[in-house]
């Protein structure tokens, strides 16, 4: 463990001297964030410690993996990949006592495909081609079978799998990993370049599965052909997609991720999702992905949690004991200090950017990551002591700093948004300055203000000064995404703003054949007014 004090004798690598930060062995003598907000200098010990941790972790990665960029190519090494004359499968499972690769390619009998383990807990197997063709054909079902050490063998979906499916005809059917390696003629080839980063993103949030008119799960191609043109016609320049990463529990809206590298199979294949992103780019729309790195599904059979068999935290993706569980979300919490967790999550970001051409991310649940208390039962009053102390999960902050550095190195015009309710200072300042590196944070108090007024106050009780305060209550020099509503307000046990304003009269009072009712007139006017408040660059 790391002592939380400023004079910890950590050797700071030369990489710290490449930016504006002045680094010494005793800490960081000056950070640009102190010029932006002199009050932050009172917590210099915390920032020194945080920056040293960041540079030291980055130095270790560069020393042992070559570079952060190379480290983030883990998806080309782990999981199932093609090599000359063979198919190679690698899985990090240090707690396993024995392991096999099974699937329909070997009739689910792994006795002939036992794996070997290296000194770092990585199991691997190299399967030579048969008659010049891969022994594991494209679209084969596969699983990782391992011995837990208590006499039991268990089957799990490979952690790095790129596609996973289930038998929809059987209730509660488990997911199978699917080896996705289509022949060149079936691979989608991107045709359109990424649109340039706009001065101010105008974001349309969407859930592909819920986007159609029929009572069924919509597909990526249906969304691309039917919905994207409407989004463009309404002058949005960015689409933010929910529920892309595979999640076995559909009602979680994609927030209980089971397979981090797999596209949600209910809406189509990886090639279908590539078609969607490329179609958006052809229309000049950038595409952000709602990425969930704050926690993982607690499912064992089909999720990452299945690799946790009670081992110590250095051999697991997650913390042990109570620290490894989110009490309100019923999910597992990552150990961001673990080397292989960093490889897994950083590679996950790069995978979606490189393979699917996503232009950035909305990071879900950042507040839960930033603090050891995860924001549970916390009411942040604005004291800096709430943000920079022993409650801060520095391991998670360092991961976010590494992630933001990586994303902007790979794609300088990336757009990265943080969902944070705490208001942590310098969350949206660059890593070189001493910040965490996000481009924007969600201005989450604004929709709460509108919902409060619509539910609890008459029109004459609306406070213009209260609205103005909420719209402008943000940190100087840190950009915000202002919005009237999102899925948090409209589908998580609540109503959309339109339904709060007009409710059932929408079904009877909006005909072109008769004048609109007062309720409809008021509702449309207020919805337009609310939307106008959020239009423009929020900086």
N, C-alpha and C positions, 0 to 999 in steps of 0.2 A: 504494500500500500504506500501511497505517497503522502508525506507530511505536508499539511497546508500551512506553509510559512515561506516568507520571501527569501530567506537566505539559504534555502536548500541548495547544496552544491551539485547542481546538474550541469553537465557539459553542454553548452548551447552550440549547435552546429553552425557552420558558416552560412547555411541557408537563411538564418535569421538576419543576416546582414545584407541580404539582397533587396530588402524593402526599406521603408522609411523608419522602421523600428530600430532603436539603438539598443543592442543586446549585449549584456555582459554576463559573466558566470554568476554574478550575484542577482541577476534579474534583468529587467527591462527598464532602463533609466528614463525613457520618455516614450509615450505613445501619442499619436495624433488625436485620439479621442479626448485626451485631457484638454486640448485646445478648444474642442467643440463644446465640452461640458466640464468646467473646472471641478465640479463636485465629484467627478469620477476619480480624481486624484486621491481622494480620501480612502479609496479602496485599491490603492496601487499594489499592495501586497497580493491581493486576489488576482488582479490582472497580470502581474508579473508571473505568478504561479501558473496561471492559465496559458499565457504565451509560451512559457518554458515548456509546459507539457505538450503544447501543440508542436513546437519546433522539435522537441525531442522525439515525439512519435513520428513525425514526418522524416526526421533524420534516420530513425531505425528502419522505416519502410524503404527509404532510398538505399540504405546500406545493405539490407538483406534481400530486397526485391528489385533493385535497380532504379526504380522511380515510382512515384505515386501513380503515374499513368499506367505503368506496367503492372503494378499491384492491382489496379482496377480492371485488369483483363482476366480476372479469375474465371469468368464464365467460359473462356477458351481453354481452360485447364481442367476445371472441375465439372462434374456432370458427365454426360456422354458426348464425346467429340470424335471426329474423324481424324485419323493420322494416316500417313502413307501405308497402305496395305493392311490397315487394322482399324478397329473401333476401340477406343480407350474410355474407361469409366473410372472416375475418381470421386471419393466421398470422404469428407472429414467426419469421423465418428470414433474419437479416441477411447470412449468407454466400451466399445464393442469388443468382444472376445474372439469373434470369428465372423466372417461376412461372405455373402454370395450375391451375385447378380442373377435375378430371375425374371422371367417374362414368357410371353407366348412363343418367343423364339427358341426357348429350350423346354417348352411345356411346363413351365413354372417349377422346374427341377434344377436347383442350383448346385447339385453335387459336382457337376463338371465345370462349374464356373465360380470356383472359390477365389477369393480376393486375398491380396497380401497387404500388410500394414507396415508403414514406415515409422521412423522415430518421432514423427510429428502427429501421429494419429490419423494419417490419411490412408484409406484403403484404395487399392487400385487393381484393375485387371485389363489386360490387353488381349483382345479377341481378333485373331487374324481373319482376313476375308476368306470366304469360301467360293471357289471357282471365280475369283476376281470380283465378287460382290460382297457387301457388308454382311456379316453374320447376323446383325440386328437390322432388319429392314426398316425403312421409313414407316412411321405410324404403328410401330410395334408397341405393345403394352409392356411395361417394365416396372420392377420394384427392387428395392434394396432390402435383402434379408440379412439380419444380423443376430448374433447370440448376445443376449443382454448380460450374461455372467451369472444369472440366477437359475440356469437350466432351461430358460425359455428362448425360443427363436421368435422374432417378430418381423413382419413385413412392413416396409415404409415406402412412401413415394420419395424418390430421390430429391434431395434438397435443392439441387440446381436444375431440376427438370424444366423444360421450356413449354410443355403442354401437358395437361392432365384432363381426363374425362371420366365420366361415370355412366352407368347404365340407367338412363332416365326412366326405363320401364319398371325398375325395381325401387320401391320406396326405401330410402336410407342406404342405397348402394354406395359402397366406398369408392373413392377416386383411385384410378390407376395412372401412373406416370405413362406418358406417351413419348417415344423417341421421335422427335420432329426433325427430319432431315430430308425434305422433299428434293426430287431431282431438279436439275437446273431449269428445266422447262416449266416447272410448277412453282418456282420461287418468284415472289413478287419483286420487281425491280423498280425502284423509285425513279420517277420521271421529272419531278419538279423540285427546284431548290427551296430551301427554307426561306420564308419571308423575313424581311429585316425587322429588327426589334422596334416596336412603335415607341414613341415618346410616352404615351400613356395607354396601357392595355385596357381594352373594353372587353370584359370577360363574360362569356356565356358558359355557365356550368351545366353539365349534362351527364345523365346516366343513360348509357346506350340502351340497356335492356328495357328501360321504362319509356323510351322516346317514341314508340310507335302508337298507332291508333287501335291496333288489334289487341285483344286480351292474351298476349303471348310475349315472350322475351324477344325483343327486337335484336337485329344482327348489326354487326359493324358495317356491312355493305348497305343495308337499308338506311342506316343513319347517314352514311356518306352521301348516298344518292338523294335522300328525301329531306333530311334535316339540315345538313350543312349549307345548302343554297339559301334556306330561309334565314339561317344565322347570318350569313354574309349580307343578305338583303336588308337586314335590320341594323347594319352598320357596326356589328361587332368585329373586332380584329383578332380575337383570341378565343379558343375553345378549351375549356378545362374539363377533362374526362374523369368521372368517378368510376370506381369498381372495375378497373382494368386488370389488376393482379388477381390471380385465381383465389376464390374464396368459396368454400363448400357451403357456407350458410348464406344463402342469397339475401335473406332479410337483413343482413348486416350492412347492406349497401356497399360492400367491398372493404369494410374496415376491419374485418377479422380475416386477415390474409393467411392462407394455408400454403400457397406455392408462389414464392416471390418472383420467379423468373417466367412464370406461365401466364399467358393471357387467359382471361375468363372465357372458358370454352362454351358457355351458354350462348354467347353472341357470335361465335365463329372461331376461326383458326388464326394463327399468327399472320398468315398471308393476308387474311381479311382485314386485320387491324392495320397492317401496313398500307393497304389500299385506302382505308379511311384517312390516315394521316397524310398520305400523298394527295388525296382529293382535297383535303383542307388546305394544304400548301398551294395547290393549283388555284384556289380561290383567294389566296392572300391571307389565309387564316393561320395563325400560329397555334400549336397544340401543346397544352400543359397536361401533365398527368398528376392525378391526386395520389401521391405516394405515401405509403404507411410504413414508416420505420420506427414508430414510437412503441409498437407492440406487435405481437403475433397471436394468431388463433391458438387457443388451448387444445385444439383437436390433436389427438395423437396418431390416429390411423392414417390421416392424409396430410397432416401438417408438420411443421418444423419441430413442434413440441414432442413428436414421437421419437426424436433423437435424444431426448432427455430421459435417462433411466436412473436418475438419482446420483449422478456423478458430481464431482466438485465443479465449481463454476468455470475454472480454466479449461475444462473439457466439455463445456456445454455452450450453446448459443445464449443461454439465459443465466440470470442470477439464480442463486440457490435460496431456499427458504422463502420467507414472506417477501423478501426484496424482489423475488423473481415473478411475482404475481400482481396484477392490477386488480384491486378489490372491486372496483366499480365496473370495469369492463370485462371481467372474467377472461383475462388474456395473460400471456407471458411477456416478460420484460427483458430486453436484451442487455447483455453485459458488454457495454461499448468499449471496455478496456481490453477485451479479448482480441487477439490478433486475427483469428479466423472470422470473427464477427465483423471486424473492420473490412476484411477482404470481401466477405459476403455482401455487405451493405453497399460499399463503394462500387463493387462490381455490378451490383444490381442497378445503380443509377446509370452507370456507363452502358450497360446492356440496353436499357430502354432508350438512351440517347443515340447510341450507335446503330443498333439493329432496327429500331422503329422510328428514328428521326424525331423523337419528341423534342420540343424546344425549351423545355423546362419542367418544373414541378411545383405543385402545392404540397408542402410538407404538413401532413396531418398530425395533430396532437403534440405540437412542439412543446407546449407547457408541461406536459407529462414527462418529456425528455429532460427538460432543463433543471428540474428540481427532484430531489429525493422523495419529497412528499407528493409529487405528481400533480400538485394543484388541488388535491382533494381537501375539501373543507377549508380552503384558503380564500381569504378576501384580501386581495392586494391593495394596499392603501397608498402605495407610491414611495414608501421609504426605501432608499437604496440598500438598506440592510436586508431587505427581503430578497434582493436579487444576487447579492455578492457576499456569500457567507457559507457556512457549513451545510445549509440546505441545498446549495447548488450542486448538481451532478456534473462535476467537471469532466468526467469521462465522456458524457453525452455531449457536452459543449464542444469538447475537442473533436469528437466525431463530426459534428455539424460544421465546424471550421474546416476540417479536412474535406468534407463533402462539398462545401461551397467553393473552396479553392479549386478542387478538381473540376467541378462542373464549369466554372468560368475559365479554367485553363483549356478544357476540351472545346468549349463553345463560349467565346467571349460575350456573345449576345444572348446567352441563356437567361431566362426569367425564372427566379426561384422565390417562392412566396412562403412565408411562415404563418401557420395558424397558432397564434399565441395570445392568450387572454391576460397574461400577467403584465405585459408592458415592459418587459426587460429592456433596459437601455442598451444601446449599440448593437442590438440584434441585427439591425439592418445597416450597419456600417461594415466596410470591408475588413477582411482578416488582417491585412497589412496595417490597418489603422488601430487594430486592437478589438475590432468587432467580431461578430459571428459570421458575417458575410452574406446574409440574405439581401435580396433586392427590395422586397416589399414585406410588410406584415399586413394581415387582415385587420381592418378597423372594425372589430367585432362589437364594439359598443353601439355603433350606429343602428344596425338592425334591431338590437334589443330596445333602443329608444323608440323606434317606430312601433314595434309590437306592443310595448307598454302603453303608448298613446292610443293605439287602435283598440286595445282590449279594455283599458281602464279609465280613459278620459273622454269627455265630450269634446266636440270640435273647438268650442270656445275656451277650453282649458289647456289647449296646446300652447306651450311656452316657446316663443320664438327665441328667447335668449337661451333656453335649455337646448333647443335644436342646434343653435349656432355653437354653443359650447361643445356639444357632442361631436359635431362635424369637425371642429378645430382642435379637439383635445388629443393631440398626438405629439410625438417627440420631434423637436426641431432637427432638421436635416435627415430624418428617416422617413422613407416613402411608405405610403399606406395604399391599400386597396379598399376603397369605400364602396359599400353596397347596401341595398335595401333589404335583401333576403337571400338566403342560400338554402341548401338542403337541411341545415340545422334548424331553420325556422319552419320550413314548409312541409317537410315529410316526417320529421322525427316527433310524432305524436302531436302535431300542430297543424295549422292551416296556412296556405299561401296568403300573401297580402291581399290578393284579389278576392279570396273567399272571406277573409276577415272584413273586407270592405263591402262586398256585395252578396256574399253567401248564395242562398238558393235563388235569389232574384236573377242571377246570371242565366238561369235556365228559361225564364219567362220574360225578362225585361230587356233583352238585347236584340230584339228582332228589328230588321230594317223596315218592317211593315208597320211599325207603330213607334211613337215617340218614346225615348228612354225614360224610365222612371227616375224620380229624384235620387233614389239609392244608387242607381247605375250611373247617373251623371256625377254624383259626388265621388263614387268609387273610382271612376276613370280619371277624373280630375286630380284626385289625391294621389293615385298611382303615378300619373305623369309627373306631378309635382315632386313626389319622393324620388323618382328616377332622375329628375333634373338636378336635384341636390348632389347626386353622386357623379355627375358627368364632368369630366375634365381631369387634368393632371393633379393628383394629390401628392404633394411633395413636402 
